[in-house]
Every structure is written in structure tokens, then in C-alpha cells.
Amino acid sequence: MGLNMAVGVLAGYEEDDRYARRVHADFAAIRGLLARVGARPWSEPVLNEEEREEFEAWGYSGLHALRRLAVHLAASGQLPEPLDETWQATGDPLLKKVYEELPSDPPGPFDHLIHHSDCEGYYVPVDFAHVIVDAEAPGGGLGSSVRLLAETRRLADVLGLPEDLDPHAEEISEAADSGDPAAEGWRRYGVESYMCLQLLRAAKRSISTGAAIAFV
């Protein structure tokens, strides 16, 4: 693990802090992008340090593994076989093909999950259909945490993954560590289930607070 997402990314920073100035500039660019596409206005609320929350990913591989499930589900209506220890999700031919394409019009069922940077940029709690891919978007693309929640909920439903399950629960850790393809339901996809739950929690927190999800 090592890649985090945060909601309330500015909490604890002084206004004149260098990092805070950069984030404020990012948020100003985001407001301009939202206005350009006709989405509702948004501003980052002021949260305190107790309200800030971080969500740890399973490194970069966890996000790509979950995206692999999404592209196969979108293409065939079925989940692919679980990854084995010798194969990375980014080597999946279908996922590679989708990564090479721009978001579709009309948008696909998992565009906000798939067509977003895996290490930078933001999701904001505003509902808009298309991922905003633009040179002015921090990280190259702006996602909607409203859409991200809907997309990860769909994946959780297909996996049979209880939405309120703690991603740090022992049963999640055991499934992720074992990688047992003979397991049933979501336990066949332990890493993907962990990642799905973390994204669900981040999207819910973003919507409830009005704050952006940021990669940190």
C-alpha cells in the first residue's frame, strides 16, 4: 500500500502555505471547468483536522485491478477470472484498450472510475455525466464523486460486497492476502473489494461534507 486519497485536503494548512496555495489554484481551475460545462457551482468548504479523512489504496495496483473488473463488466456483463500472482491488471488487453480511448459519448457505466488519473487530480461532489478531460484540469481529468459513488456501488452489488463492510476488517485482509480463486463471491477478488470499499467511503465522505476527493 502507499497511495492515499483524502477528503478535506486543506484541513490543518495555513492559507499562505505553499501546498495550500497550489490546492487553492487547483480548486479555482476546477470552478472554471465546472462553469464551462454548465455544472452547478462548487467551492471547497473549510474543514478542520478532525473532519479530514484519508483512505489508503492498495498501491497503484489495487485501483487498476478494480478498473479491470469494471471494463469487463461493461463489455460482457460478467466479471473476469481473478488475477493470479504472475499477472498485473495493467497487462489486461481490454483494460489497456480502454485506457487508450477517451471517455465515450454517451458516457460508459464506469467512466469516472476508469478515465481518471491513478495518482493525482480530484473528484468533486457535483453531478456531471462526462469526466472532464482538459489540459486545465489538475491531473488531466476531473471526476464527479457523485458518479464515482454510483459506479462503485454497482461494482459492489455485482461482487456481492456489503457496502458497510469495514475495508480493514480481517475478512477483507484475508481475502486480499490469499488471492484464492476457489473462494466465493467478493472473496475471489479481495484486493478489488478492498479498493471498492475505500472508494465508496471516500465518495460518501465527499458528498456528505461537500469537499473534494484528492489524491495525496
Secondary structure as UniProt FT lines:
FT   STRAND          4..7
FT   TURN            9..12
FT   TURN            15..16
FT   HELIX           18..36
FT   TURN            37..38
FT   TURN            49..51
FT   STRAND          53..56
FT   HELIX           59..76
FT   TURN            85..86
FT   HELIX           89..91
FT   HELIX           93..99
FT   TURN            109..110
FT   HELIX           111..114
FT   STRAND          122..124
FT   STRAND          132..133
FT   TURN            135..136
FT   HELIX           138..140
FT   STRAND          141..144
FT   HELIX           145..159
FT   TURN            163..164
FT   TURN            167..168
FT   HELIX           170..178
FT   TURN            181..182
FT   HELIX           185..189
FT   HELIX           190..209
FT   STRAND          213..215
//
